[in-house]
Amino acid sequence: MGASKAQMMMKSSPMMAPWKKVHPAKGTVWADSRGMVLYTFDKDPAGKSTCYGMCAVAWPPFRAAPGSHAMGAWTLVTRLGFTKQWALNGKPLYFWFKDKKPGDATGDGIDGFHLAR
């Protein structure tokens, strides 16, 4: 169907960051522009994602839109297949499939994933 409101805003305003800080019960953390909490993975070396296959089903990568550019501590990691994924301080970022609504932060500490701070 059509693009979401956030996608349309990002396309019309390339300076708009696709992330923001949110404040769930576990403290201030980073989230995407919709408020969905982001996670880092202990097994990822700086600048590289190691989460593929079933890992990426449970922990979908925070994909960057085509034409996205690094901004300060926010960088881009190239995944297999040459898609881009956002990283914070070199650590690739992910969502947790069980987080269903903005501000959910249920994946902290599971399988080496931690809230992005």
matplotlib code that plots the C-alpha trace (Angstrom):
import matplotlib.pyplot as plt

x = [0.0, 1.1, 4.1, 3.7, 3.5, 7.0, 8.4, 6.8, 8.2, 11.7, 11.5, 10.3, 12.7, 16.1, 17.5, 15.0, 16.8, 15.2, 15.8, 14.9, 15.3, 12.4, 11.9, 10.5, 10.6, 14.2, 15.5, 16.3, 17.1, 17.3, 14.3, 13.4, 11.2, 8.1, 9.3, 10.2, 13.2, 16.6, 19.1, 22.8, 24.3, 27.3, 28.6, 28.8, 32.3, 32.3, 31.1, 29.8, 26.6, 26.7, 23.0, 21.6, 19.1, 16.9, 18.7, 17.6, 14.0, 13.9, 16.1, 15.3, 18.0, 17.3, 17.6, 18.7, 16.6, 18.5, 20.4, 20.9, 24.2, 26.1, 25.6, 28.0, 27.8, 25.2, 26.9, 25.9, 26.9, 26.8, 24.9, 25.2, 23.3, 24.6, 21.7, 22.5, 21.8, 22.1, 24.8, 25.4, 29.0, 29.9, 27.4, 24.7, 21.1, 18.2, 14.5, 13.1, 10.2, 8.3, 8.2, 4.8, 4.2, 6.3, 8.3, 8.2, 11.6, 11.2, 14.4, 17.0, 19.5, 18.1, 20.7, 23.4, 21.1, 20.9, 19.0, 20.8, 21.8]
y = [0.0, 3.6, 4.8, 5.5, 9.1, 8.7, 7.5, 10.3, 12.8, 11.3, 11.6, 15.1, 16.2, 14.6, 16.5, 14.7, 12.1, 8.6, 8.2, 9.8, 9.3, 7.7, 7.1, 3.6, 2.2, 1.1, 4.6, 6.9, 4.8, 5.3, 4.5, 4.9, 7.8, 5.8, 5.2, 1.6, 0.8, 0.0, -2.6, -3.5, -7.0, -8.0, -10.3, -7.5, -6.1, -2.3, -1.6, -5.1, -7.0, -10.7, -11.1, -12.9, -15.8, -16.6, -14.0, -11.3, -12.7, -12.2, -9.1, -7.2, -4.7, -1.0, -0.5, 2.8, 4.3, 4.6, 7.8, 8.0, 9.5, 9.1, 11.9, 12.1, 9.0, 7.6, 5.6, 3.1, -0.6, -2.5, -5.8, -8.9, -8.0, -4.4, -3.0, -0.4, -0.6, 2.2, 1.9, 4.0, 4.5, 1.7, -0.8, -2.0, -1.4, -3.8, -4.1, -7.0, -8.8, -9.1, -5.3, -4.5, -0.8, 2.4, 2.3, -1.5, -2.6, -6.3, -7.6, -6.1, -8.8, -11.5, -13.4, -10.7, -7.8, -4.6, -1.4, 1.3, 4.1]
z = [0.0, 0.5, 2.5, 6.2, 7.5, 8.9, 5.6, 3.7, 6.2, 5.9, 2.1, 2.2, 4.9, 4.4, 7.5, 9.8, 11.9, 11.7, 15.5, 18.8, 22.5, 24.4, 28.1, 28.9, 32.5, 31.9, 31.4, 28.5, 25.3, 21.6, 19.3, 15.7, 14.6, 15.5, 19.1, 18.6, 20.9, 19.4, 20.6, 20.2, 20.0, 22.1, 19.3, 16.7, 16.3, 15.6, 12.1, 11.3, 11.8, 12.6, 13.0, 9.9, 9.3, 12.2, 14.4, 12.0, 12.1, 15.9, 15.8, 12.6, 11.6, 11.8, 8.0, 6.6, 3.7, 0.4, 0.3, 4.1, 5.3, 8.6, 11.1, 14.1, 16.2, 13.8, 11.1, 8.4, 8.3, 5.0, 5.4, 3.2, 0.0, 0.3, 2.2, 4.9, 8.6, 11.1, 13.8, 16.9, 17.9, 15.4, 16.9, 14.5, 15.7, 15.9, 16.9, 19.0, 17.3, 20.6, 21.1, 19.7, 20.5, 20.9, 24.2, 24.6, 25.8, 26.4, 24.7, 27.0, 28.1, 25.8, 23.8, 24.2, 23.0, 25.1, 24.9, 22.8, 25.1]

ax = plt.figure().add_subplot(projection="3d")
ax.plot(x, y, z, "-o")
ax.set_aspect("equal")
plt.show()
